[in-house]
Structure formats: structure tokens, C-alpha cells
Amino acid sequence: MKNQSNRNRVINIIKALSKEIPDSIIALKFSTPFELLIATILSAQCTDVRVNEVTKGLFKKYRSPKDYAEVELKELEEDIRSTGFYRNKAKSIQGCCQELMNRFGGKVPKTLEALVTLPGVGRKTANVILGNAFGIPGIVVDTHVLRVSRRIGLTKNNDPVKIEFDLMEIVPKEEWTDFSNLLVWHGRRTCVARKPLCDQCVIRRWCEDGSKI
């Protein structure tokens, strides 16, 4: 019964947020699954705005996994320095691209199981790519989805993987990607970390925190 109640709440939340945020597509700019893969790796601990600024030139310079795999690591580091943690990111990107060439013919795989074997790719990144580049439903648990889903009472877990599976049980599969994007935007605009704007929230009536205020 608890899950059914949450499923009903989720449907109402999706309807309300879809009206409030009709433009709830992913903020990262890309034209191919490969570009989204690179952009998502760069987005760790970095704003999407900054990543988009960096990839504007990056995607012109590096057009294929081969380009990233063969460049001097120091040069790649400098190209992505402003995204933060650039040494680790450069190493992940280069390793990822080498794996794409060696194991997948230079193509981004279309399964979560294959994606998570790539350097720098966890379940979150894999689901971002599956949902937004390939149209394969996936729940993306980033910092916003983690915070909002806990705050509104859809999960009590703190672990992103456990939250992903909790949400998979109550969100219709065909809505997984859109639901994730809606929560991301809602978390950025309204249900912010320090002081949520509950008086402006369109899903307050279905929120365990907000309904008490």
C-alpha cells in the first residue's frame, strides 16, 4: 500500500512539475552520445554552465575517441582545467576513450552494464547517457535528485544506488528520464539545498516536508 500511495504521489508530482518546468531537458549541450559522455564526466563537481563553456571549444578540437586517446595527457588537462579535478577527469576521459576504441569499435555502448565498465562512468553517468542520448529510460541520482527525493519522502536512503532502486519501484519506467530531469530542475530552482522555497513550490501538497509547514 505504501508503494501504491507513493506511485500515486509520483504521478501528481510529474504532472505538476511538467506544467511548471516544460523545458526540463538536460542542461548539458551535446550533439552525439559520445559528446554527452564526455560532458557528463566533466560535470562531476562542476556546474553545467561551466561545462558547456568548456565543451564549446573542446568538441571542435576533439571529434572522436581516437583524438582524446592519442593527445598528450597534459594537453588534455589544460583544455579542461577550469572544470576542476582536471587531472582525474583527463585520466578518466583518456582511459574511457581507449576502452571505447579497444572494446566497442569507437562507439558508446547502449547498455548500463557495458557503460559502467568504462573509466569514469558510474551508474549516474550511464543513466544520463542512456536516457538523454539513446532514449532508454534511466533514473539519474545526482545531488539534486538525492536531496529532493529524500525531502519529499520518496525514499529514506542516502546511498544513490539504493535511491535509484527505490525510485524505480514507484516511478513509471517510461517516465524515469523525464522524472529525473524534472527533479534536477526543481532542485535547482525551488527545492534548493539550504533554504527551499516552499511557499513557491507547486508540489508542496505531495511533499512530506513542505506539507507540514
Buried (B, 14 or more C-beta within 10 A) or exposed (E): EEEEEBEEBBBEBBEBBBEBBEEBEBBBBBEEBBBBBBBBBBBBEBEBEBBBBBBEEBBEEBEBBBEBBEBEEEEBBEBBBEBBBBEBBBBBBBBBBBBBBEEBEBEBBBEBEBBBBBBBBEBBBBBBBBBBBBEBBBBBBBEBBBBBBBBBBBBEBEEBEEBBBBBEEBBEEEBBBBBBBBBBBBBBBBBBEEEBEBEEBBBBEBBEBBEEE
